[in-house]
Amino acid sequence: MHFDTMDPQKIEQRSFEIIEQELKRDLDPIQKPVIKRVIHTTADFSYADTLCFSDQAVEKALAAIQNGVSIVTDTNMGKAGISKQTLAGFGGQVHCFMADEDVAGEAKRRGVTRAAVSMEKAAGLGEDFIFAIGNAPTALIRLRELIDEGRIHPRLVIGVPVGFVNVAEAKEYLMEADVPYIVARGRKGGSNVAAAICNALLYMCV
Amino acid sequence: MHFDTMDPQKIEQRSFEIIEQELKRDLDPIQKPVIKRVIHTTADFSYADTLCFSDQAVEKALAAIQNGVSIVTDTNMGKAGISKQTLAGFGGQVHCFMADEDVAGEAKRRGVTRAAVSMEKAAGLGEDFIFAIGNAPTALIRLRELIDEGRIHPRLVIGVPVGFVNVAEAKEYLMEADVPYIVARGRKGGSNVAAAICNALLYMCV
């Protein structure tokens, strides 16, 4: 059996060429690297239809990264997938508070999700973050509330949880907030999609 | 805005009910929990068509888990997503050799991928594993070669890399080997899908 060249960089380059060919449509040039990387990560072209960007979301994210912003994510899978080395080059780091003992304890005590408490923990740190939400719709709901209350000022919210219950609704709810966002409308998304969007933004800064 | 109950267990239960309703077809009862969990992880029903199981693949995997098999994966995202606690309950652990210095060094020296060298490292450990391949087609290609040479005896190969170059072909190549497999035919898959299949199998053992 014949396999094409195994050089990872050439494979990635060829993959993006195939995506470009099959997309067959004009995308906003500044959004395009994000959309293409999500398709590269999922082999799912439906993201070209469902990814929604608030006005100048990408420009604002790039500026934040170049200013050393850190990223808060709601899954350790997301954290594992984000290029921490590239982010560190700009002075940022990736946080995931989901497994923190204080978060777990407070979530249990109040009968809310750890994802919601994680967002409160981020709000308490007195620092503006990019949020990369790939799993928990409750993280988006709590973020919207904290934004409305003026207790948190995200530089960007990546809202791409996946699922069948509350997920599509939580994304719409977040998009009504006064915050820059990149959201995958509907049910689809995931930690891998969250990490892909972060990495697309990071690679645009290099 | 109204959101349904936030209890994570109830949300998961309701999600699986929705998947069951929308699937509208009869699946093999032993394969069904695997297929449903992949759909739960991706919100992508096309996996009901593309997931391929070798004869008694699930039964063999469950027996291996119950006998304390360990899992080798080709991504740290996959490792982050697999329920290591459940696996540890049976005596197994999750390995990812991709970032190991010896693997990186040898890959560079020989001009092959770290994924391919990772498979050789697993073969050298004198232990039978479940392989969960969510990223690198070269891992599947090298596994097929090692299986053909009798140097490795996987208890199961989960073959779900995602991508546009060599990916669909590498999956077909692996399926021709004499090995139990669960493969997502075509381009789709990913670390999240690999972890979801592992977790579905683990939860069937509990």
Interface residues (C-beta under 8 A of the other chain):
Chain A: M1 F3 D4 M6 P8 I11 R14 S15 I18 I19 H40 T41 T42 A43 D44 T75 N76 M77 K79 A80 G81 V112 T113 P137 T138 I141 V162 G163 F164 V165 N166 V167 E169 A170 Y173 G186 R187 K188 G189 G190 S191 N192 A195
Chain B: M1 F3 D4 M6 P8 I11 R14 S15 I18 I19 H40 T41 T42 A43 D44 T75 N76 M77 K79 A80 G81 V112 T113 P137 T138 I141 V162 G163 F164 V165 N166 V167 E169 A170 Y173 G186 R187 K188 G189 G190 S191 N192 A195
